[in-house]
């Protein structure tokens, strides 16, 4: 299983626009065959910071959305809005 936490920070005062773009990605991402969990969150103390928590069946399932129409559109639409993108891949401490 692939588990990921992504922290994405939008430029100042771009949080609302970034949030509207994210809303268009949630349903198609969750519909991907290998998607187990796809959650998005917004920081309470900073409306320009977003967190994604994702679980994918395996590497192939994780790589699949990149080829889907919604992902390249999301990246293109948000490219000028994002100041920082940090990905953390996770593994279980105990299974």
C-alpha positions in Angstrom: 0.0 0.0 0.0 1.1 3.5 -0.8 0.3 6.1 1.9 1.0 9.8 1.4 0.5 13.1 3.2 1.0 16.1 1.0 1.3 19.7 2.3 0.5 22.3 -0.4 0.8 26.0 0.3 -0.9 28.5 -2.0 0.4 32.0 -2.5 -1.0 34.5 -0.1 -4.6 35.3 -0.8 -4.9 32.4 -3.3 -6.4 29.8 -0.9 -9.9 30.2 -2.1 -9.0 29.8 -5.7 -6.8 26.8 -4.9 -9.7 25.3 -2.8 -12.0 25.6 -5.8 -9.5 23.7 -8.0 -9.1 21.0 -5.4 -12.9 20.5 -5.2 -12.8 19.4 -8.9 -10.2 16.7 -8.2 -11.7 15.0 -5.1 -14.4 12.9 -6.8 -12.4 11.7 -9.8 -9.5 10.8 -7.5 -11.7 8.8 -5.2 -13.2 7.1 -8.3 -9.8 5.7 -9.4 -9.8 1.9 -9.1 -6.8 1.7 -6.7 -7.8 4.6 -4.4 -8.5 3.5 -0.9 -8.6 6.9 0.8 -8.4 10.4 -0.6 -9.0 13.2 1.9 -8.3 16.9 1.7 -8.0 19.3 4.5 -7.4 23.0 5.0 -5.4 24.4 7.9 -7.5 26.3 10.4 -4.7 28.7 11.2 -3.6 29.4 7.6 -6.2 29.3 4.9 -3.5 29.0 2.2 -2.2 25.7 3.5 -3.8 22.4 2.4 -3.1 18.8 3.4 -4.0 15.7 1.4 -4.1 12.2 2.9 -4.1 9.4 0.4 -3.9 5.7 0.4 -3.5 3.7 -2.8 -3.6 -0.1 -3.3 0.0 -0.2 -4.8 2.4 1.8 -6.9 0.5 1.2 -10.1 -2.7 2.5 -8.5 -0.7 5.5 -7.2 0.7 6.2 -10.7 -2.6 5.8 -12.5 -4.1 9.3 -11.8 -1.2 11.0 -13.4 -2.4 9.6 -16.7 -6.1 10.6 -16.0 -7.5 13.8 -17.4 -8.2 15.4 -14.1 -4.7 15.3 -12.7 -2.8 17.2 -15.4 -5.7 19.7 -15.5 -5.3 20.2 -11.7 -1.6 20.6 -12.0 -1.9 23.1 -14.8 -4.7 25.1 -13.2 -2.9 25.3 -9.8 0.7 25.8 -11.1 0.7 29.6 -10.6 -1.1 29.4 -7.2 1.2 27.1 -5.4 4.3 28.4 -3.6 5.3 25.1 -1.9 4.5 21.4 -2.3 5.9 18.8 0.1 5.2 15.1 -0.1 5.7 12.6 2.8 5.3 8.9 2.1 4.4 6.8 5.1 4.9 3.3 6.3 3.3 1.6 9.3 5.2 1.5 12.5 3.4 -1.7 13.4 1.2 -3.8 11.1 
